[in-house]
Amino acid sequence: MFGSSQSGANAYAKVGMETGVIAANPHKLIIMLFEGAQIALNNALQQMQAGNIPEKGKAISKAIMIIENGLRASLDKSVGGEIAINLDALYEYMGGRLLLANLNNDPAIIQEVQTLLNDIKSAWEEIAPQSAAPAPVNGLPGQIQASSYDALAPNMSRLMKA
């Protein structure tokens, strides 16, 4: 009468994810993008093993979209210099490899990209800001002061437009 329990669980999960995005600082948002790409790639491997070609394609496409429109688009090459330029090339490489994995139904290529994402995510976690919560502005918790700008953090304004 009111929908399936699965759709209710999905709605609850979506609200939880959206709340996490709103509360996250730019550094945490990048971690969430890495995690989302990994989940999509794990799903792609499962669908590939099950022989479910359409769902495999959707999962790989989702991973590519996260890498291209999330991780790659958030790079600020004017501030990040050589590191940002190298990451841009690496993200481009990953997207190309995932297209090849999809065309050839090749799990080894997906695992290669997963390893690359894990390595970058681990490095990103190592440089995480030390404070657990952003400094309050005018006494409001969760508000970031302009002086807390991190030049190494990605340009999140491009991600927040959508």
Summary of the structure (lengths in Angstrom):
residues: 162
radius of gyration: 17.7
end to end distance: 33.3
largest distance: 56.6
contacts: 422
relative contact order: 0.13
helix: 73%
strand: 1%
